[in-house]
Amino acid sequence: MARLHRFAVSSALLLQSLAFASPEPCLNGLCHSTRNRLASRTVASELGLQLSANCNVYGPDDTQFGNCTARYDPFFTPKIQMVVQPATEEDVPKIVQYASANGIPFLAMARRHGMTSTLSEFDGMQIDMSLLDKIEIQPDGKSAILGGGVFAKNIMEKLWDAGYVTSSGSTSCVGLLGPALGGGRGRLEGYYGVVSDSFLKLNVVLANGTAITVSETEHPDLFWAMKGAGHNFGVVTSLEMKIYPRGVDTWYYKTYIWTQDKLEAVFEASNAFHNDGNHAGHHLKEMAFNMGSYTMIPSISETEGVIFWSFVYRGSKEEAQPYLDAFDAIEAVSTEDGNVPYPEIPGVSGTGMNSALCDYGLNHVHYPAGLKVWNVTTQRQIYDLYNEKIREYPEFQRTTVNMEDYSHEGVDAIDPDTSAYPWRDRGLLSFIAVTYDPNPALDEAAIAWAQETRDLWNAGAPDLLPSTYVNYAHGDESAESMYGYEPWRLEKLRGLKAQYDPDNLFSYYNPIIPNMNPRSTHESNFQGRQIGAKSRSRGQ
Ligand SMILES: Cc1cc2nc3c(=O)[nH]c(=O)nc-3n(C[C@H](O)[C@H](O)[C@H](O)COP(=O)(O)OP(=O)(O)OC[C@H]3O[C@@H](n4cnc5c(N)ncnc54)[C@H](O)[C@@H]3O)c2cc1C
């Protein structure tokens, strides 16, 4: 069976009669407890008639269900009872109204790369945004209208071919809004700031099913919140984003592989490159992004990790060379370079659709830290720990310790108070992803290693409060470390929650107000992994 239902709207009368939520009036107020376990088939027959012709509803017995729910990282998984795919923006308010009225938890998803543990609290209806994939460049060439389900690869390619670029995450397979609602880190931030800095307007469906437009002039406080804490407030059905002339025809890239004896030299050169975190005048926006990892390359060594590093420059090799001289001076096992159009940069720097990074189905137990400079001693400790753990657990061979250094000019140029994204002062983003085939017997060791690595990074930066980029959060970090320590930030966000989502229906992605859903599976998942106490200590 290809799908449970493909719906045709047969009669306006029928539509009207079904326009509000449950088909039976909820007279006794018990719908939330009596109807929240509706079978997908019932939902299909009740909700389907309200939706446009190309919508789909899939239940677990449908062959499409597996494709729609497969996750990048199965370590912390939301429990999906059914998948509803809106085919038009107008379908989304109806889906949200129906789910709300029937007490069915709902969660919008695009590319299913969400990795935070809080997603495992979810047990309900996945609103699969993937059919909302329009990319329409506006006639003035200054903005584009994008559907709520678009993702990085499609945006990069479509805009580039038309002569434009816009901000997105750096990895081709990842959605646009998943990253952008948490700020969004990417290769163009030296020019245009974090991804959400390019938002002009968002069309949002609120928890009560109302569709509103949010911008600098309409619901400006909510617009502020959507740029950094947006997962907490609504379903974005489409958005208008600034676009920019694409500039050069090709970008230059260079990758290096170094053995561990070069570690100190590499991080010293990197600190000099970004001027110990003071990027201005040193780390040009053209030198857009460099990132590296500790990784195992068995053809080089089966017992010692190597240091992989990749640089990308918006321009020619000749222009980039002065910035790379210091790295060229460190003897590498191998290097590779070339010039390619911007949409091909992910493919040559390890973040493309076909890269190992985009493989679905492996556990990636992760913890992040936001930094300003590399503490070289710490980087050595983390490297030694990496080798030690892989020797002890060969199953963790695919683990990477990742270090990202974004050009920062465009991020610094924006007043930090103008959005909910709180970490404009942290140029360096690091995280470990302990990677292995799902195997519960290894989970505890994976978590312990990932935590130890994050703790080393933080201990090596004693002058900084620990920060967590919300999209890299493990999920047990404090709300302050994700949304900012300045008290006004969380106060403002919580005030907006009371106004726009008083029942806390958007509470599954690093919530500002922790989830209190009695159907939550989060507690038991965490208890199973022996970190329950921490998961509930999130600031409230
Ligand atoms: C391999 C990999 C590479 C990454 N690279 C980057 C990167 O370069 N830059 C960066 O900033 N982050 C990056 N991330 C982190 C990324 O931002 C998050 O994992 C993000 O949640 C993924 O979004 P998604 O659409 O792919 O996943 P999904 O799981 O589909 O979405 C994640 C969450 O976003 C929300 N959401 C998605 N769509 C909508 C919508 N239309 N309306 C409302 N809410 C919505 C929901 O809360 C959902 O739970 C990466 C993650 C991975 C796994």
The ligand as an SDF file (V2000), in Angstrom:
LIG
                    3D

 53 58  0  0  0  0  0  0  0  0999 V2000
   25.2090   16.2910    9.7530 C   0  0  0  0  0  0  0  0  0  0  0  0
   24.7980   17.5730   10.4130 C   0  0  0  0  0  0  0  0  0  0  0  0
   25.3080   18.7840    9.9540 C   0  0  0  0  0  0  0  0  0  0  0  0
   24.9260   19.9800   10.5430 C   0  0  0  0  0  0  0  0  0  0  0  0
   25.4180   21.1620   10.0560 N   0  0  0  0  0  0  0  0  0  0  0  0
   24.9980   22.3290   10.5940 C   0  0  0  0  0  0  0  0  0  0  0  0
   25.4600   23.5820   10.0800 C   0  0  0  0  0  0  0  0  0  0  0  0
   26.2550   23.6420    9.1570 O   0  0  0  0  0  0  0  0  0  0  0  0
   25.0150   24.7140   10.6610 N   0  0  0  0  0  0  0  0  0  0  0  0
   24.1180   24.6910   11.7010 C   0  0  0  0  0  0  0  0  0  0  0  0
   23.7350   25.7510   12.1650 O   0  0  0  0  0  0  0  0  0  0  0  0
   23.6610   23.5280   12.2020 N   0  0  0  0  0  0  0  0  0  0  0  0
   24.0790   22.3530   11.6770 C   0  0  0  0  0  0  0  0  0  0  0  0
   23.6300   21.1680   12.2000 N   0  0  0  0  0  0  0  0  0  0  0  0
   22.6920   21.1770   13.3330 C   0  0  0  0  0  0  0  0  0  0  0  0
   21.2920   21.4370   12.8000 C   0  0  0  0  0  0  0  0  0  0  0  0
   21.0650   22.8260   12.8660 O   0  0  0  0  0  0  0  0  0  0  0  0
   20.2060   20.7160   13.6240 C   0  0  0  0  0  0  0  0  0  0  0  0
   20.4850   19.3550   13.7070 O   0  0  0  0  0  0  0  0  0  0  0  0
   18.8230   20.9530   13.0050 C   0  0  0  0  0  0  0  0  0  0  0  0
   17.8660   20.6390   13.9720 O   0  0  0  0  0  0  0  0  0  0  0  0
   18.5760   20.1040   11.7810 C   0  0  0  0  0  0  0  0  0  0  0  0
   17.4430   20.5420   11.0570 O   0  0  0  0  0  0  0  0  0  0  0  0
   16.6810   19.5090   10.1110 P   0  0  0  0  0  0  0  0  0  0  0  0
   15.6110   20.1820    9.3730 O   0  0  0  0  0  0  0  0  0  0  0  0
   17.6870   18.8040    9.2790 O   0  0  0  0  0  0  0  0  0  0  0  0
   16.0980   18.4810   11.1680 O   0  0  0  0  0  0  0  0  0  0  0  0
   14.6050   18.2390   11.7310 P   0  0  0  0  0  0  0  0  0  0  0  0
   14.8260   17.1670   12.7540 O   0  0  0  0  0  0  0  0  0  0  0  0
   13.6610   17.9660   10.6340 O   0  0  0  0  0  0  0  0  0  0  0  0
   14.2210   19.5870   12.4370 O   0  0  0  0  0  0  0  0  0  0  0  0
   14.7900   19.9390   13.6710 C   0  0  0  0  0  0  0  0  0  0  0  0
   13.8040   20.7930   14.4400 C   0  0  0  0  0  0  0  0  0  0  0  0
   13.6400   22.0200   13.7810 O   0  0  0  0  0  0  0  0  0  0  0  0
   12.3020   22.4560   13.9350 C   0  0  0  0  0  0  0  0  0  0  0  0
   11.7530   22.6770   12.6110 N   0  0  0  0  0  0  0  0  0  0  0  0
   12.1580   22.1560   11.4360 C   0  0  0  0  0  0  0  0  0  0  0  0
   11.4320   22.6660   10.4400 N   0  0  0  0  0  0  0  0  0  0  0  0
   10.5590   23.5230   10.9900 C   0  0  0  0  0  0  0  0  0  0  0  0
    9.5460   24.3830   10.4660 C   0  0  0  0  0  0  0  0  0  0  0  0
    9.2760   24.4740    9.1730 N   0  0  0  0  0  0  0  0  0  0  0  0
    8.8540   25.1450   11.3490 N   0  0  0  0  0  0  0  0  0  0  0  0
    9.1120   25.0860   12.6800 C   0  0  0  0  0  0  0  0  0  0  0  0
   10.0430   24.2940   13.2190 N   0  0  0  0  0  0  0  0  0  0  0  0
   10.7660   23.5380   12.3720 C   0  0  0  0  0  0  0  0  0  0  0  0
   11.5860   21.4240   14.7720 C   0  0  0  0  0  0  0  0  0  0  0  0
   11.6520   21.8270   16.1340 O   0  0  0  0  0  0  0  0  0  0  0  0
   12.4290   20.1980   14.5810 C   0  0  0  0  0  0  0  0  0  0  0  0
   12.3800   19.3100   15.6740 O   0  0  0  0  0  0  0  0  0  0  0  0
   24.0110   19.9590   11.6230 C   0  0  0  0  0  0  0  0  0  0  0  0
   23.4940   18.7470   12.0870 C   0  0  0  0  0  0  0  0  0  0  0  0
   23.8850   17.5650   11.4910 C   0  0  0  0  0  0  0  0  0  0  0  0
   23.3230   16.2790   12.0060 C   0  0  0  0  0  0  0  0  0  0  0  0
  1  2  1  0
  2  3  1  0
  2 52  2  0
  3  4  2  0
  4  5  1  0
  4 50  1  0
  5  6  2  0
  6  7  1  0
  6 13  1  0
  7  8  2  0
  7  9  1  0
  9 10  1  0
 10 11  2  0
 10 12  1  0
 12 13  2  0
 13 14  1  0
 14 15  1  0
 14 50  1  0
 15 16  1  0
 16 17  1  0
 16 18  1  0
 18 19  1  0
 18 20  1  0
 20 21  1  0
 20 22  1  0
 22 23  1  0
 23 24  1  0
 24 25  2  0
 24 26  1  0
 24 27  1  0
 27 28  1  0
 28 29  2  0
 28 30  1  0
 28 31  1  0
 31 32  1  0
 32 33  1  0
 33 34  1  0
 33 48  1  0
 34 35  1  0
 35 36  1  0
 35 46  1  0
 36 37  1  0
 36 45  1  0
 37 38  2  0
 38 39  1  0
 39 40  1  0
 39 45  2  0
 40 41  1  0
 40 42  2  0
 42 43  1  0
 43 44  2  0
 44 45  1  0
 46 47  1  0
 46 48  1  0
 48 49  1  0
 50 51  2  0
 51 52  1  0
 52 53  1  0
M  END
$$$$
